[in-house]
Amino acid sequence: MVESVKELKKICQNRRIPWYGRTFKRKISIYLTYLLLHTPITANQITVLFIIIGLIGAFLLATGSKGCHITGAFLLFLHTVLDSVDGEVARYRKTVSSTGIFLDLIAHNIVYPSVFICLSFGAYRIYPDITIFAFGFTAALSILLIRNRREIMDRALSKYMHGTKKNCDITHILDAVKKELSPSLLKNIVDKTHLYFLSTHGVWIVILLTTFVWDKIHIVLYAYGIALPLTALVFMCHCVKQTRLFDNKCNSMPTDD
């Protein structure tokens, strides 16, 4: 017997997320979760489903047709809702797994860049300016860097530790580095801007609203083609500062003979 929607919210929605997630996603996702919990579908199957839906939505943005843009935007919004549903189903059934997390990360790294690449082709069909592709592909690359910057840095630190045979705990040193390296004012501003306006879930909502109200999809592409690379640059610079401070701390520690 599945609990009521009110009880499901307490069980499945225990993580804090930005305002647009609470406003646009969770109020819908919990009802889909309630329905799907009455079926044998698994959380990982939902993840695969939202990957397919997201890619279809992205592809429709490449057509240059207003009707396809609207449909694609709706599918992308459904994609983000299902992105919450798979986690809610997994938490309720206690089936959270490394496989599910892996599939979720794969989904984000496939769908999000695809949206900007497909947007480039769709915008070019309406406004044939070759520079549109520069903005779209730059945005796609930037969003990959932003999403994977921590994993890239963790891998770099692991390779460094292995190569130098340092005898120390990476997590402990990195925590000390983060406490010692206070974010700059620019980094704090960029963090807030990214959280509320540039993050991936916000992208789909912006696309949806502009497609409906304004039908100027190329403006969205130009905006993110400028904002996302600048955001990525600030984040990468902060990561470089962290790795330099990490090096300094590790250099004072002994190596394994």
C-alpha positions, 0 to 999 in steps of 0.5 A: 500500500502506497502512502498518500501524496502528503506522506510521500513528500516527507519520505521522498522529498527530503533534500533542499533544492533551489526555488524553481525546483520546489515551485515547478518540479516537486509539485508535479513530480510527487504525483507522477511518483505516486502513480509510478509506485503503483507499477513495477517500473524501477528507478533506473528504468525511469532514468533511461526514459527521461534520457530518451525524452530529453534527447527527443525534446532536444532534437525538436529544438533543431527543427526551426518550427515553432510547434516543434519548439513548444513540444520540445520545450515541454518534453525537456520540462518533463525530462527535468520532472522525471529527473526528480521522479527516479530519485523519489522512487529509489528513495521510497523503495530503498533502491538507491544504487551506484548504477542509478547515480551513474545513469543519472550522471550520464543522462546529464552529460548527454542531454544538457549539451545536446540541447544547446547544440540542437538549439544552434541548428534550430536558431540558424534555420530561423536566423541564418547567422553562422555565429549562432553555432559558435554561441551554441557549441561554446555553451554546450562545452561550458555546461560540460565543464561546469557540471564535471569540474569537481570530478575533473579536479578529483581525478587530477588530485588522485593522479598527482597523489599516485604519481608522487606517492604522497602519504596523505588523505586527499579528502582531509586535505581538500576540506582544509583547502576549502576552509582556507581558500575563501571564495572571492566576491566574484565567485560568490556572485557567479555562484548565486547567478548560476544557481538561480538563472544558469543552472541546468533546470533553470535552462529548460524553464527559460526555454519554455517561457521564451518559446511560448511568450516571445518565440525568440529562441536565438536570444536564449542561445546568445544569452547562455552562449555568453553567460555559461563560458564566463561562469565556467571560466570563474569556476575553473580559476577557483579550481586552479587556486584550490589545486595550487593550495593543495600542492603546497600542503602536500609538498610539506608531507612525506612520500612513501618509499 
